[in-house]
Amino acid sequence: MIVVEHLSKTFKIQQREAGFQNAVKSFFKREYREIRALNDVSFTIPDGEIVGYIGPNGAGKSSTIKVLSGILTPDSGTCQINGNTPWKNRVAHVKDIGVVFGQRSQLWWDIPVIDSFYLLKDIYQVPENVFQETLRDLSQMLNLSDVLKTPTRQLSLGQRMRCEIAASLLHRPKILFLDEPTIGLDAISKVAVRDFITKINKEFQTTVILTTHDMQDIEKLATRIILIGKGTILLDGSLAEFKALKQHEEDTLDEILVNLYQKYDI
Ligand SMILES: Nc1ncnc2c1ncn2[C@@H]1O[C@H](COP(=O)(O)OP(=O)(O)OP(=O)(O)O)[C@@H](O)[C@H]1O
């Protein structure tokens, strides 16, 4: 169970005008602008749910995932995930969660994928027999046997993403945070990733929070949608409720979303 209450996070960004004079000026007097990345964010997610966490660029999606993973400490608010506060009980918390940031890698770049997996096994202290069993299952489900001996830097994006997802699940977490897991993937890889997420959710009741700009991911996977804009939760409901917001019969999910962005001016 994930319980998030009144999370807020503000970033201070250094600013200066272009040009040499302004560079010198800013060396002596720094000017900052504040960005409220999260503004009083609250939601509760029961075990086994797949939530689509959507919103425009810069809305606060990754910041939320970072707070929930314990990477970022909020300015205020609380978060309890299976009884742990992510940024306080980090060691206990990371055993419960898997995280994939589509734009970053958790695999070591120059070594074969299987070696990265063994390093993660040691980091998470996964017993040998559990590791072998999980590795076999994940390799089968994600079709990894051909790529395990390849260094990460030589993998295609789709191959790497399948390895990233496997890496996040080697310690059998109950909760999976996926930040843009299908970004840049071709149709075959997208479908493979979506099928896999559906499968682990059905088989192991894994709770999934998924951020994506691909509304087909949402349609295929999410039973619930949370819309965030300018750091504020604007909508929280079922996929059916989201679809019911269409203005014309032929509106796609993207068009419903664009209408909402316009309505909320985000
Ligand atoms: N480390 C940081 N320092 C300063 N500002 C940041 C930092 N991380 C995020 N921000 C700002 O916080 C806001 C929310 O960013 P965030 O990455 O959470 O958005 P997002 O919804 O994930 O966007 P996208 O869809 O583009 O990935 C943005 O305005 C961003 O510039």
The ligand as a Gaussian input file, in Angstrom:
#p B3LYP/6-31G(d) Opt

LIG

0 1
 N       17.107000      18.593000      -9.955000
 C       16.322000      19.598000     -10.336000
 N       16.728000      20.881000     -10.195000
 C       15.934000      21.884000     -10.556000
 N       14.711000      21.741000     -11.104000
 C       14.266000      20.501000     -11.294000
 C       15.033000      19.360000     -10.931000
 N       14.308000      18.244000     -11.225000
 C       13.150000      18.688000     -11.763000
 N       13.115000      20.033000     -11.797000
 C       12.008000      20.855000     -12.278000
 O       10.822000      20.403000     -11.645000
 C        9.725000      20.389000     -12.565000
 C        9.145000      18.980000     -12.626000
 O       10.102000      18.143000     -13.277000
 P        9.865000      16.582000     -13.511000
 O       11.131000      16.019000     -14.066000
 O        9.310000      15.975000     -12.280000
 O        8.736000      16.607000     -14.642000
 P        8.123000      15.418000     -15.508000
 O        6.636000      15.492000     -15.349000
 O        8.772000      14.128000     -15.199000
 O        8.505000      15.903000     -16.984000
 P        8.851000      15.074000     -18.343000
 O        7.560000      14.520000     -18.854000
 O        9.390000      16.161000     -19.227000
 O        9.878000      14.037000     -18.001000
 C       10.276000      20.907000     -13.890000
 O        9.979000      22.278000     -13.992000
 C       11.771000      20.698000     -13.784000
 O       12.492000      21.673000     -14.503000

